[in-house]
Amino acid sequence: MAVGSMILLALTFGFGALDIRPNPKAPSAAHVAVWAPERPDYFLFADTAAFAPNAWSQLVALRKHPIVTGSPQLRANVDSFVSMAEGGLQNVKELSGLDVINDLHWVGVWVSFPASGSPEFLVALGGKFPADFTERTASRFETPTRVVGGSTLLISDDVALGLSASGVLIAGTTRLVEERIVASWKPAPAAPGGLNARLGALLADKPFLAFASDPGDALRNVLAVALADEPWAAELVIGHEYFGLAMHPKGVGWTWVAQDVAGAKVAESVSTGIVELSRAGQLAVRGATRVILAALRGSDDPSVKELLEHHDALLALVLENTSDGTFPAKVVANPKTRTVDVKMTGKSFKHVFPFGILVPIGAGAAFWSFSRDSVSEPETAPAEVLPAEVAPSNTAPAEQ
């Protein structure tokens, strides 16, 4: 298969999928936070409606890409891959009635590590779920069910799944699901300064992806012992009081609350360094792409020659989907609250976050892999096997 064509298609899909657009129907922070456990240590949020439909359309559009339509082999391979993905989505829809791409709108995940007992987790999924989603799923996998508050719960070990009265699908530790599945559920007030109290600020600007960390004392004690010999890892994992990261269609930002003044200085230094690396990363992608393409000229390798046939298209694609690194960025440190707030904005997320730094690395790895596979091992003749010589026996024949 043509290496250059495959790399160009991969970049076209990758950059296209990162073309995140604002979602005017994104859930409010209150709509998501209502399902949160009382004291979570970690939180992850994904506004799937902001990126999944676009990523899927980018994949399907590869069928009509000029390179694909002009190559019977590529057309067959791309069509086979897309058809396989379409088949998988169709199977899910037939089993559960859920169109994963268009019906799943957002996902929230909370994880808690209590002082005693097993870790607990909760997953809330917003979207358009069939009214009988739980029953169909339980029937398909022959899983026991239980009715709680008028809703059917699918129960497996200490994990439950059910559809709430408001249409949000809830899964996780049975105790947490049972509490929230009833129509009268009301969350407890968020503890001041805790992760739940900060969800409003974290989700205020409608991020498509967000993460928050606020390790409790029980988890900190465990991790402090486990990472005693790795101070850098301990600083990364438990060195903060709170850390919240939000990725937006126009950029990325985070809030870092340190445990002490010294930690706040570290947070400011690291944050400033990440901004500088993000700026440099944009130009590094452009420069690396130019150098790699130039270095490959003059090669006699057929794969290299085929790759260089797409020289202009590859370079144009990289230049279009990266920036010159001059996007606006702010690092605001408040020593009194030990807080560092960072915000980087630009034309789009991919023009700020240096995802493109992976492009030349990935392209080079793919090229190396394909080129390596294309080199056949020299055939070697089988070794000649000679009959073993039988040494004369010195043993005298036995007497009769």
ZIVENTA-V83338 format. One line per field, one symbol per residue. ss: DSSP state (A for helix, B for strand, O for the rest). burial: I if it has 9 or more other C-alpha atoms within 8 Angstrom, else O. A space follows every 10 residues. Layout:
ss->???
burial->???
//
This chain:
ss->OOAAAAAAAA AAAAAAAOOO OOOOOOOOAA AAAOOOOOOO OBBBBBOAAA AAAAAAAAAA AAAAOAAAAO OAAAAAAAAA AAAAAAAAAA AAAAAAOOOA AAABBBBBBB BBOOOOOOOB BBBBBBBOOO OOAAAAAAAA AOOOBBBBOO BBBBBBOOBB BBBOOOOOBB BBBAAAAAAA AOOOOOOOOO OOOOAAAAAA AAOOOOOOBB BBBOOOAAAA AAAAAAOOOO AAAAAAAAOB BBBBBBBBOO BBBBBBBBOO AAAAAAAAAA AAAAAAAAAA AAAAAAAAAA AAAAAOOOOO OAAAAAAAOO AAAAAAAAAA OOOOOOOOBB BBBBOOOOBB BBBBBOOOAA AOOOOOAAAA AAAAAAAAAA AAAAOOOOOO OOOOOOOOOO OOOOOOOOOO
burial->OOIIIIIIIO IIIOIIIIII OOOOOIOIIO OIIOOIIOOI IIIIIIIIII IIIIIIOIIO OIIOOOOIIO OOOIIOOIIO OIOOOOOOII OIIOIIIIII IIIIIIIIII IIIIOOOOOI IIIIIIIIIO OOIIIIIIOO OOIOIOOIOO IIIIIOOOII IIIIIOIIII IIIIOIIIOI IIIOOOOOOO OOOIIIIIII OIIIOIIIII IIIIIOOIII OOIIOOIOOO OOOIIOOIII IIIIIIIIII IIIIIIIIIO IOIIOOIIOO IIOOIOOIII IIIIIIOIII OIIOOIIOOO OOIIIIIIOI IOOIIOIIIO IIIOIOIOIO IOIOOOOIII IIIIIIOIII IIIIOIIOII OOIOOIIOOI IOOOOOOOOO OOOOOOOOOO OOOOOOOOOO
//
